[in-house]
Amino acid sequence: MDAQPRVPAVDPARFAEAVRFALAAHGDQRRKGSPVPYVTHPVAVAGILAQYGYPEPVVLAAVLHDVLEDTAVTAPEIEERFGRRVLDLVEAVTEVKVRDGRPVPWEERKAEQLQHLRDTGDLEAVGLKAADVLNNVASIVRDLRVHGPSTWSRFRRGPAHQLQYYRILSDTVGDRLGSHPLARELQEQVELLHLEAARAAGGAAPP
């Protein structure tokens, strides 16, 4: 199914409020294995979605999309400040990292996210996840160009698992969003990631 969102305006004051909230929540967190402030990631994801014309709740949810997963912020706080729709979107892309007091394995978390993408009727949530992964993949591409294969040491799983996950996810997004340009850009960036991984390794990237 194609999903071609209209191009509504995003209130700058509301956007600034979400950025301030995310800054306070993420504090001095950094991107994996780097000195880059973590909050640059959700702001970049919001920029992608705004440029593709997603409505304000989706853009605000992008700024906040990791606060439930990685900070002490609670669901009621998000709903009170930004509304139920923003909370629903944030929850849709939040991975459950601990269940019954035990860490959830990486493979299980990723499988749950992929299944949710396949099952959800909320295509805006699919777009949010696509933009999140698009920014992550683009960051890995840049890191591979600068740091080479050592980039993979920052992650819980090596390149074979990472590349396979991103390929399956981009295919799933393509199935859900059809010809939407966000889906096409994600697929292109994932293919670029495979090429850069092969170049950095001096051989062929895992399929």
Secondary structure, 3 states (H helix, E strand, C coil): CCCCCCCCCCCHHHHHHHHHHHHHHHCCCECCCCCCECCHHHHHHHHHHHHCCCCHHHHHHHHHCCHHHHCCCCHHHHHHHHCHHHHHHHHHCCCCCEECCEECCHHHHHHHHHHHHHHCCCHHHHHHHHHHHHHHHHHHHHHHHHHHHHHHHHCCCCHHHHHHHHHHHHHHHHHHHCCCHHHHHHHHHHHHHHHHHHHHHCCCCCC
